[in-house]
Amino acid sequence: MKIVITIFLLLVSAFSYSQKVFSVNNTNQADVKVFVVAYENEADLKVFKVKYPNEAGKNDGNWFFTEYKNQAAKSIYFVDYKNQADLKIFFVKYKNEAGWKNKEKSHLLY
């Protein structure tokens, strides 16, 4: 019985870190405030928007935007100014380009 419970907990924890995000309309509803930078070298995280939820990775920059907040692991709010952000992101064209540039901020998405 302990083995079954251990396996269940490992599976739940593996799926709970997937980067399914929901964009909220107010800053007070967000878990993380995000700013989209114009240049890759300014970003903390390079993000690739995936088409399907099963493609969202475990804190690796592959994001799936959900339709509803309760489907997401994190809610984000896009701020207007860089100094308001907890996290600076840059959207990349290819999935293999996604990933952390500043791993010190990775805790924001766990």
VMD Tcl script that draws the C-alpha trace (Angstrom):
set ca {
  {0.00 0.00 0.00}
  {2.85 2.41 0.77}
  {4.30 1.80 -2.67}
  {0.99 2.70 -4.36}
  {0.71 5.91 -2.34}
  {4.33 6.84 -3.12}
  {3.84 6.29 -6.85}
  {0.61 8.32 -6.78}
  {2.32 11.24 -5.01}
  {5.20 11.20 -7.49}
  {2.81 11.30 -10.44}
  {0.76 14.11 -8.94}
  {3.87 16.18 -8.22}
  {5.20 15.61 -11.73}
  {2.01 16.94 -13.33}
  {1.51 19.80 -10.89}
  {4.61 21.60 -12.13}
  {3.56 21.76 -15.74}
  {3.49 25.24 -17.13}
  {-0.15 25.71 -17.87}
  {-0.81 29.39 -17.40}
  {-3.84 31.65 -17.39}
  {-3.65 35.34 -18.17}
  {-5.70 37.37 -15.68}
  {-7.04 40.90 -16.12}
  {-6.00 42.34 -12.75}
  {-2.64 42.33 -11.04}
  {-4.12 41.31 -7.69}
  {-5.42 38.04 -9.25}
  {-1.99 36.99 -10.51}
  {0.55 34.63 -9.02}
  {3.28 36.20 -11.18}
  {3.57 39.58 -12.89}
  {5.20 39.22 -16.31}
  {6.76 41.67 -18.74}
  {7.53 40.76 -22.35}
  {10.93 42.16 -23.33}
  {11.94 43.12 -26.86}
  {15.32 41.39 -26.80}
  {16.26 37.87 -25.80}
  {19.26 38.96 -23.71}
  {16.96 40.98 -21.38}
  {14.79 37.97 -20.47}
  {14.80 35.76 -17.40}
  {12.90 33.08 -19.32}
  {12.53 32.31 -23.01}
  {8.97 31.08 -23.61}
  {7.46 29.01 -26.40}
  {3.65 28.86 -26.66}
  {2.59 25.25 -27.24}
  {-0.69 24.28 -28.91}
  {-1.70 21.42 -26.63}
  {-1.68 21.06 -22.82}
  {0.31 17.82 -22.89}
  {3.19 19.70 -24.56}
  {3.60 22.05 -21.61}
  {6.81 21.22 -19.82}
  {7.89 21.13 -16.21}
  {9.16 24.67 -15.70}
  {11.10 24.61 -18.96}
  {9.57 27.57 -20.78}
  {6.98 25.65 -22.82}
  {3.71 27.34 -21.85}
  {0.15 26.39 -22.61}
  {-2.40 29.17 -22.11}
  {-5.60 27.75 -20.64}
  {-9.13 29.05 -21.20}
  {-10.00 28.95 -17.51}
  {-8.06 29.86 -14.39}
  {-8.81 26.59 -12.61}
  {-7.08 24.65 -15.41}
  {-3.79 26.50 -14.91}
  {-0.90 25.88 -12.55}
  {-0.13 29.63 -12.43}
  {-2.03 32.79 -13.21}
  {-0.04 35.58 -14.80}
  {-0.60 39.26 -15.40}
  {1.18 41.11 -18.20}
  {2.43 44.43 -16.82}
  {3.13 47.56 -18.87}
  {6.55 48.38 -17.44}
  {9.63 46.26 -16.84}
  {10.13 47.50 -13.27}
  {6.65 46.22 -12.29}
  {7.45 42.62 -13.28}
  {8.44 39.64 -11.20}
  {9.55 37.86 -14.36}
  {10.78 39.09 -17.75}
  {10.04 36.80 -20.68}
  {10.86 36.67 -24.37}
  {8.70 34.65 -26.78}
  {10.77 32.41 -29.06}
  {9.81 30.90 -32.43}
  {10.99 27.36 -31.79}
  {10.30 24.96 -28.91}
  {13.95 23.98 -28.47}
  {14.91 27.62 -27.80}
  {12.74 27.84 -24.67}
  {14.34 27.77 -21.24}
  {15.67 29.70 -18.29}
  {18.35 32.36 -18.66}
  {18.09 33.39 -15.00}
  {17.43 30.23 -12.96}
  {17.24 32.28 -9.74}
  {13.70 33.23 -10.79}
  {12.54 29.67 -11.55}
  {10.90 29.42 -8.12}
  {8.21 31.85 -9.35}
  {6.64 29.15 -11.51}
  {6.73 26.26 -9.02}
}
mol new
graphics top color blue
foreach p $ca { graphics top sphere $p radius 0.5 }
foreach p [lrange $ca 0 end-1] q [lrange $ca 1 end] { graphics top cylinder $p $q radius 0.2 }
display resetview
